[in-house]
Amino acid sequence: MKKHLLITVTGRVQNVGFRYYTHKKALEYSVSGYVMNRPDGSVYIEAEGDGPNLQTFLEWLRKGPSWARVTEVMITEAPLAEFGLFEIR
């Protein structure tokens, strides 16, 4: 079943390629939506996809690329937005 998640990732997640690798993993796991940096140093993601694919994507987000240090991943479910692709904003 398809879900839409609003995700905020905190820690050392900016200036470490987090958005680039998030984009790459989203494509790998057939997740649509977008990723963007926030002024507070966090990364915000809207992700939409099938349950198992989203779960795998979330597991990766909890770690991030090797040089990132994820301290928290906050997730809220939202109504479907029907994104066509995944983009970096």
BELKALIN-V382011 format. One record per residue. N is the residue number from 1. RES is the residue in one letter. PHI is phi as a letter, one per 20 degrees, with the letter a starting at -180 (NA if undefined). PSI is psi in whole degrees, 0 to 359 (* if undefined). BURIAL is # if it has 16 or more other ideal C-beta (glycine too) atoms within 10 Angstrom, else .. Layout:
N_RES_PHI_PSI_BURIAL, N_RES_PHI_PSI_BURIAL
This chain:
1_M_NA_134_., 2_K_f_139_., 3_K_c_159_., 4_H_c_122_#, 5_L_d_141_#, 6_L_d_121_., 7_I_c_132_#, 8_T_d_127_#, 9_V_d_127_#, 10_T_d_164_#, 11_G_p_207_#, 12_R_e_86_., 13_V_c_2_#, 14_Q_d_151_#, 15_N_m_27_., 16_V_c_13_#, 17_G_n_15_., 18_F_f_315_#, 19_R_f_318_#, 20_Y_g_311_., 21_Y_f_330_#, 22_T_f_317_#, 23_H_g_313_#, 24_K_f_314_., 25_K_f_323_#, 26_A_f_316_#, 27_L_f_319_., 28_E_f_323_., 29_Y_d_13_#, 30_S_l_45_., 31_V_d_136_#, 32_S_d_165_#, 33_G_p_219_#, 34_Y_b_165_#, 35_V_c_142_#, 36_M_b_152_., 37_N_f_148_#, 38_R_d_153_., 39_P_g_335_., 40_D_e_3_., 41_G_n_356_., 42_S_e_172_#, 43_V_d_132_#, 44_Y_d_136_#, 45_I_c_134_#, 46_E_d_122_#, 47_A_c_137_#, 48_E_c_134_#, 49_G_r_183_#, 50_D_f_150_., 51_G_g_306_., 52_P_f_321_., 53_N_f_318_#, 54_L_f_320_#, 55_Q_f_316_., 56_T_f_319_#, 57_F_f_315_#, 58_L_f_321_#, 59_E_f_320_., 60_W_f_318_#, 61_L_g_327_#, 62_R_f_342_., 63_K_d_312_., 64_G_m_186_#, 65_P_f_160_#, 66_S_g_330_., 67_W_e_357_., 68_A_e_159_#, 69_R_c_95_., 70_V_e_126_#, 71_T_d_332_., 72_E_b_145_., 73_V_c_112_#, 74_M_d_132_., 75_I_c_133_., 76_T_c_138_., 77_E_e_145_., 78_A_c_166_., 79_P_f_151_., 80_L_g_140_., 81_A_d_348_., 82_E_l_51_., 83_F_f_145_#, 84_G_e_335_., 85_L_b_183_., 86_F_d_131_#, 87_E_c_160_., 88_I_e_129_., 89_R_d_*_.
